[in-house]
Amino acid sequence: LTNPPKVAEVLRSAGVGWVTITNNHRHDGSVEATVKGLAEHGVTTVADSRVDASRWSFLARDLDAGEPDLSPIAGIAAAGRLPVVSLHVTGPPSFLPRPELVAGIEAAIAAGARAIVGVGTHALARVERRAGPRGDVIIAMGLGNLRFACACTDGRDGLVLELTERGGALEACVVAIRAGLEAEPTRLAANPNETFDLLASLRSSPLRRDGARAWF
């Protein structure tokens, strides 16, 4: 999305260290200017390459561009890092994942991914913990919206995924939020159980609820 340069400063002041621009809006403006503007404020861009941070390694792919190259995942995992993969799809809002996302998730798991996030439809979808070849895999098939300045969505439900690594094991938690659209502030959901009930109905992994947070 086209945003004023001030956004990069705001992101960094909020603690954002990495962002992905691998989506259908990446060419709304200049990719080079976006990467440069973010870097000037200490925000690293995850495009089609990988970005490493401590034990984590982030990889972004756009499934709309065809079959994605997920081969780097195996090398990341073999190097002792934790691969986190963002898979973008374009389509109408739906609580059910698109077929290409399901296929991409299966391929990423087989390659050794430890966390996979589906983005692009602006809708919530199920969250899962599944066994993978290198340990449990955390999957969030749709996080809805967080903060958005585009008339292409009016979805006000969202999730924030929190991951913590302890000795190679991953703790996973989702936080139910009300997305900040049309100049509204982003805030915790007024009734998070409505969100968690929805996730349960979508066959998510069992959720342990505590206020606006739910662990799985």
C-alpha positions in Angstrom: 0.0 0.0 0.0 1.1 3.5 -0.7 1.8 5.3 2.6 3.7 8.4 3.7 7.3 8.0 4.8 6.2 8.8 8.4 4.7 5.2 8.6 8.2 3.7 8.7 9.0 5.7 11.8 5.7 4.8 13.4 6.3 1.1 12.8 9.7 1.2 14.4 8.6 3.2 17.4 5.9 0.5 17.9 8.6 -2.2 18.1 8.1 -3.6 14.5 11.4 -5.0 13.3 10.4 -6.9 10.1 7.6 -6.5 7.6 6.7 -8.5 4.5 5.6 -6.7 1.3 5.1 -10.0 -0.6 1.5 -9.4 -1.5 -0.8 -8.1 -4.3 -0.1 -4.4 -3.2 3.7 -4.6 -3.5 3.7 -2.7 -6.8 1.2 0.0 -5.8 4.3 2.2 -5.4 8.0 1.7 -5.7 9.3 -1.5 -4.1 12.8 0.0 -3.9 11.6 3.2 -2.2 9.6 1.1 0.3 12.5 -1.1 1.2 14.9 2.0 1.5 12.4 4.0 3.5 11.8 1.2 6.0 15.5 0.4 6.3 16.3 4.0 7.1 14.2 3.6 10.2 15.6 0.2 11.2 12.7 -1.9 9.7 13.9 -4.9 7.6 11.8 -5.9 4.6 11.1 -9.6 4.0 10.5 -9.8 0.3 11.2 -12.9 -1.7 14.5 -13.6 0.2 14.9 -14.7 3.8 15.7 -12.5 6.8 17.3 -13.9 9.9 16.8 -12.7 13.4 18.5 -14.5 16.3 17.1 -18.0 16.2 14.3 -17.1 13.8 14.4 -16.9 10.1 11.6 -15.4 8.0 10.6 -16.3 4.5 7.7 -14.8 2.5 6.1 -16.2 -0.7 3.2 -15.1 -2.9 1.1 -18.2 -3.9 -0.6 -16.1 -6.6 2.7 -16.0 -8.5 2.6 -19.8 -9.1 4.2 -22.7 -7.2 6.5 -21.1 -4.6 10.1 -21.9 -4.1 10.2 -23.3 -0.6 13.6 -25.0 -0.9 15.3 -22.5 1.4 13.3 -23.8 4.4 15.3 -27.0 4.6 18.6 -25.2 4.7 17.3 -22.8 7.4 16.1 -25.6 9.6 19.4 -27.6 9.0 21.3 -24.5 10.2 19.5 -24.7 13.6 17.2 -21.7 12.9 13.4 -21.7 13.2 11.8 -21.1 9.8 8.7 -18.8 9.9 6.9 -18.7 6.5 4.4 -16.2 5.3 2.2 -17.4 2.4 0.1 -14.8 0.6 -3.1 -15.5 -1.4 -5.6 -13.2 -3.0 -9.3 -13.9 -2.8 -12.6 -12.9 -1.2 -12.9 -13.0 2.6 -13.6 -16.5 3.8 -13.2 -18.4 7.1 -12.1 -21.4 5.0 -8.5 -21.4 3.6 -8.1 -21.3 -0.2 -6.9 -24.6 -1.8 -3.6 -23.0 -2.9 -2.9 -22.0 0.7 -3.7 -25.5 2.0 -1.3 -27.0 -0.6 1.4 -24.4 0.3 1.1 -25.1 4.0 1.5 -28.9 3.4 4.6 -28.2 1.3 6.1 -25.8 3.9 5.6 -28.4 6.7 7.3 -31.1 4.6 10.2 -28.8 4.0 10.7 -28.2 7.7 8.8 -25.0 8.5 8.1 -24.4 12.2 5.5 -21.6 11.9 3.3 -20.7 8.9 1.0 -17.7 8.5 -1.5 -17.3 5.7 -2.3 -13.8 4.7 -4.2 -12.0 2.0 -8.0 -12.6 2.4 -8.4 -10.3 5.4 -10.5 -13.0 7.2 -9.9 -15.0 10.3 -9.3 -18.8 9.8 -8.3 -21.7 12.0 -5.2 -22.0 14.0 -3.4 -25.3 14.4 -0.5 -27.1 16.1 0.6 -30.0 14.1 3.6 -32.5 14.2 6.3 -31.8 11.6 9.6 -33.4 10.7 11.5 -31.0 12.9 9.0 -30.5 15.8 5.6 -29.0 16.2 4.4 -26.6 13.6 2.3 -23.6 14.4 -0.2 -22.6 11.7 -2.4 -19.6 11.5 -4.4 -19.7 8.2 -5.8 -16.2 8.5 -5.2 -13.4 11.0 -7.9 -11.0 9.7 -6.9 -7.4 9.9 -4.7 -5.4 12.3 -4.3 -1.8 11.1 -5.5 -1.1 7.6 -6.0 2.0 5.3 -7.6 0.6 2.2 -11.2 0.5 1.0 -10.6 -3.1 -0.1 -11.6 -4.5 3.3 -14.0 -3.7 6.1 -13.1 -6.7 8.3 -12.8 -5.5 11.9 -11.9 -8.8 13.5 -8.3 -9.8 13.9 -5.7 -11.9 15.7 -2.2 -11.3 16.7 0.0 -14.4 16.8 2.6 -14.6 19.6 5.4 -17.2 19.4 7.9 -17.9 22.0 10.7 -20.4 21.7 11.9 -22.4 24.8 14.6 -24.9 24.2 13.5 -25.6 20.6 9.8 -26.0 21.6 7.3 -23.3 20.5 4.6 -21.8 22.7 1.8 -20.2 20.6 -0.9 -17.8 21.6 -3.4 -15.7 19.7 -4.7 -12.4 20.9 -8.2 -11.3 19.8 -8.3 -7.7 18.6 -10.6 -5.2 17.0 -8.8 -4.0 13.9 -8.1 -0.3 13.4 -10.0 0.7 10.2 -11.2 4.1 9.2 -9.1 6.0 11.8 -10.3 3.7 14.6 -7.6 2.6 17.1 -6.6 -1.0 17.2 -7.6 -2.5 20.5 -8.4 -5.7 22.3 -11.6 -7.4 21.3 -14.5 -6.4 23.5 -15.8 -10.0 23.5 -12.8 -12.3 22.7 -14.8 -15.4 23.3 -16.8 -14.7 20.1 -13.5 -14.9 18.2 -12.4 -18.0 20.0 -15.7 -19.7 19.5 -15.4 -19.0 15.8 -11.9 -20.5 15.8 -13.2 -23.6 17.6 -16.1 -24.0 15.1 -13.5 -23.9 12.3 -11.8 -27.0 13.8 -8.8 -25.2 15.3 -6.6 -27.0 17.8 -7.9 -26.9 21.3 -7.6 -23.4 22.8 -6.7 -22.6 26.4 -8.4 -19.2 27.0 -7.4 -16.4 29.3 -9.2 -13.2 28.6 -8.2 -11.8 25.2 -5.5 -14.5 24.8 -5.8 -18.2 23.8 -2.9 -20.7 23.8 -2.8 -23.7 21.5 
